[in-house]
Amino acid sequence: MSSSDPKEYLTRREIPQLFEGLLNGLMYYRPDDPVDYLENCLQKVRDLGGSEKVKWDTFVGPDKRNLPPLNGGQARRSFYRNVLPESCNFPYRRYDRLPPIHQFSIESDTDLSETAELIEEYEVFDPSRPHPKIILVIGGPGSGKGTQSLKIAERYGFEYISVGELLRKKIHNTSSNRKWSLIAKIITTGELAPQETTITEIKQKLMQIPDSEGIVIDGFPRDVAQALSFEDQICTPDLVVFLACANHKLKERLQKRAEQQGRPDDNLKAIQRRLMNFKQNAVPLVSYFQEKGLIITFDADRDEEEVFCDISAAVDNKLFPAKEPVAGPSELDLSLILDSGDSADTSSDFDDQNEEIAHIFGDDYLREELKRCKVVFVLGGPGSGKGTQCEKLAQKYGLSHLSIGDLLQSDLAVASERSKLMKDLMERGDPVPVDIILEIVNDAISSSLGSCKGFLLQGFPREIKQAEAFECKLTKPNLVLYLDCSAECMTTRLVRRNKSAHRTDVCTDTIKRRLQIFYQATEPILSYYETQATLYKINAERSPDQVFLQLCASVESII
């Protein structure tokens, strides 16, 4: 083990900061059961997202300003000496065999701390006066936060603060400072600047504009820990604007900005890392503000003036209800569409969040993700064998088999507002609306994203409206397979199947009516997909093995 390994490990994992936070909590509360207290603290660390999210006052109460932080690096360096004295019988205490660890921390080394502790002692806003209205503007790198923040500030006469510019300016002005040199390296690699440093810079800036009526803060917070710290040390924001932008748009904008401005954090490696950081933090951050009712989402893929028009309407309605809104706020709730393949080391972490992201942000996420999947519609009349063949295709090609009939039955079996509505409609003899069908399909696709190569939708679409709605909201199918089988053949199969199942309630006339309904609904769908050259008709009257070989040849044409 080289002498730098322990230092690198402790610094990377923020272990000293974690211990400092735990010790401060213990000293503050003095719990009767310190083990139970520490277990609760560690659970909070997991909830926050890891030890790097912990700061010295994470585990103490709102009046923590009465408790000063430990004395920087010196207190941390003496931690093992104080907690584990030489006389203790610690079974693995072999310090003489380990190289010395030279403790270093950007935030707490005494030669680096300048104003953080001084700033901590003061309220940012005068408690005797109402604090200015605070608007936080968040979104992925390249989503247009700076542009929209400036427009908001200009429209309402607010002050504008760019957190990124604050840090870059500080780095430029203190380039010889050891602390800021390290922060410059961190930012250049696409990582987030230390939380307490960022908060301190924001507080210093806010204290320079005490009489402002409102403040727009661009690019903060970046994660839930920063949001909590902002609320704890400054105030709760009045509004959070989230700019949702597709991943490919973010990359295009960042690359263009790099060419035009030459920002050090717009290099290719940093861009990928920044997108990955945002991807990991976006969902919990947006969920946090959603629970507090503070956030409004806007589709930032559009022209910037359209986006600003919607933002202005939302700000008017939220902060200035007496004003007449300029337009209705965007009802879209779109996600930051980020490629799960940006980093081989972290893509699997994002796959686990697919369903949650789709639930929070809606159809736009699915549209982008489905571009990397194959979508196959499998049509055929009752008795054509489509269910059996779909199961075999799904197993062979790693596809997810979604039977629309089964999905509807499963949804009806669950007590929900949607199932109640469907039952009421069916009892009246009315068809289930296209929007509800598509919503059920959405849910099924969302739950399988990331775990399959594509989707086989059996028995979908059942009418032109469903086909058009699916393509409009999600994607066009890569392939449409039609199991072509005569009415006579399907009737024979259904009669045989009913007999084997000992069903006597299904007569030939019932089967005939089902087939008539199927043909009436299917003919326009087949004509629709024939014009798009995505339709393959398979002779389904052959043996199951022969039909399967034909289907495989068709599927392999798109894989």
HELIX and SHEET records of a PDB file:
HELIX    1   1 SER A    4  ARG A   13  1                                  10    
HELIX    2   2 ILE A   15  TYR A   29  1                                  15    
HELIX    3   3 PRO A   34  LEU A   48  1                                  15    
HELIX    4   4 SER A   51  LYS A   53  5                                   3    
HELIX    5   5 LYS A   64  ASN A   66  5                                   3    
HELIX    6   6 GLY A   72  ARG A   77  1                                   6    
HELIX    7   7 PHE A   79  VAL A   83  1                                   5    
HELIX    8   8 TYR A   95  ARG A   97  5                                   3    
HELIX    9   9 ALA A  116  GLU A  120  1                                   5    
HELIX   10  10 LYS A  145  TYR A  156  1                                  12    
HELIX   11  11 VAL A  163  ASN A  173  1                                  11    
HELIX   12  12 ARG A  178  THR A  188  1                                  11    
HELIX   13  13 GLN A  195  MET A  207  1                                  13    
HELIX   14  14 VAL A  224  GLN A  233  1                                  10    
HELIX   15  15 ASN A  247  GLN A  261  1                                  15    
HELIX   16  16 PRO A  264  ASP A  266  5                                   3    
HELIX   17  17 LEU A  268  GLU A  291  1                                  24    
HELIX   18  18 GLU A  304  LEU A  319  1                                  16    
HELIX   19  19 SER A  347  ASP A  351  1                                   5    
HELIX   20  20 ASN A  354  PHE A  361  1                                   8    
HELIX   21  21 ASP A  363  LEU A  370  1                                   8    
HELIX   22  22 LYS A  386  TYR A  397  1                                  12    
HELIX   23  23 ILE A  404  ALA A  413  1                                  10    
HELIX   24  24 GLU A  417  GLU A  427  1                                  11    
HELIX   25  25 VAL A  434  SER A  448  1                                  15    
HELIX   26  26 ILE A  464  LYS A  473  1                                  10    
HELIX   27  27 ALA A  487  SER A  500  1                                  14    
HELIX   28  28 THR A  508  GLU A  530  1                                  23    
HELIX   29  29 PRO A  544  GLU A  556  1                                  13    
SHEET    1   A 5 GLU A 159  SER A 162  0                                        
SHEET    2   A 5 GLY A 214  ASP A 218  1                                        
SHEET    3   A 5 LYS A 133  GLY A 139  1                                        
SHEET    4   A 5 LEU A 239  ALA A 244  1                                        
SHEET    5   A 5 ILE A 295  ASP A 299  1                                        
SHEET    1   B 5 LEU A 399  SER A 403  0                                        
SHEET    2   B 5 GLY A 454  GLN A 458  1                                        
SHEET    3   B 5 LYS A 374  GLY A 380  1                                        
SHEET    4   B 5 LEU A 479  ASP A 484  1                                        
SHEET    5   B 5 LEU A 535  ASN A 539  1                                        
END                                                                             
